[in-house]
Amino acid sequence: MNADGAITVTPVLVAELFVEGEVMPVCVHVIDHPDGRVLVDTGMTELHPAVVAAFDPRLYPLSEQDFDAAGINIVVNTHLHADHCGGNHLFAGRPIYVQRRELDDARSEDDYTIREWVDAPDLQYVPVDGELELLPGVRLVPTPGHTPGSQVVVVETGGRPVVICGDTAVWFGELDEPRTEGQRRIRALDPEKVWLAHAQEPWRPRTAHAEDHRQAERRDSHDRSTNA
Ligand SMILES: [Zn+2]
């Protein structure tokens, strides 16, 4: 908790995936709230043949970092793909909030995830149907698209909200030009910034000012090239 009672969001890098020659970070997010600490997604703590074959991952598990797992009161899974739920077993006995649709799909559909990571011993899922206020100023919002049961966490910070979006957007372009229902729902919240699971910096909406600036730069470089 912060001395001034503010709600903060902190990313923690837990793995790097190698996809078509590109490094793709895997981040989880800690929400420090006056009423408790929330962890959004849990990364991976061990290699699994299915994940190695697809992503050749390098892991930085929460269990091997300077990370206070015992201090986490509530866990949220944005969705249950393997790179988002592989550390759930570290939080046995703590409530893990996930959309009911997501939990049902993860338990019933083939090749959806690594099922033994989802149903590790003694996990206590809290299935959610739709929106839910988790703590004052922190709520879950369903955002179908990446998976039908995906959800995001919306944090009210006094101004425009901060969103932790899991894979509802996997890269920034998906928020610049939203296509799925979930991506459009995030943009409709008019967020100040959006934390993606697979980026270490948050996405921010382009402001009119930034767009003016970019147009001015383009004009300048155009002028320079025509002068040359
Ligand atoms: Zn992912």
Boltz pocket constraint, residues with backbone or C-beta under 6 A from the ligand:
constraints:
  - pocket:
      binder: B
      contacts: [[A, 81], [A, 83], [A, 84], [A, 167], [A, 197], [A, 198]]
      max_distance: 6.0
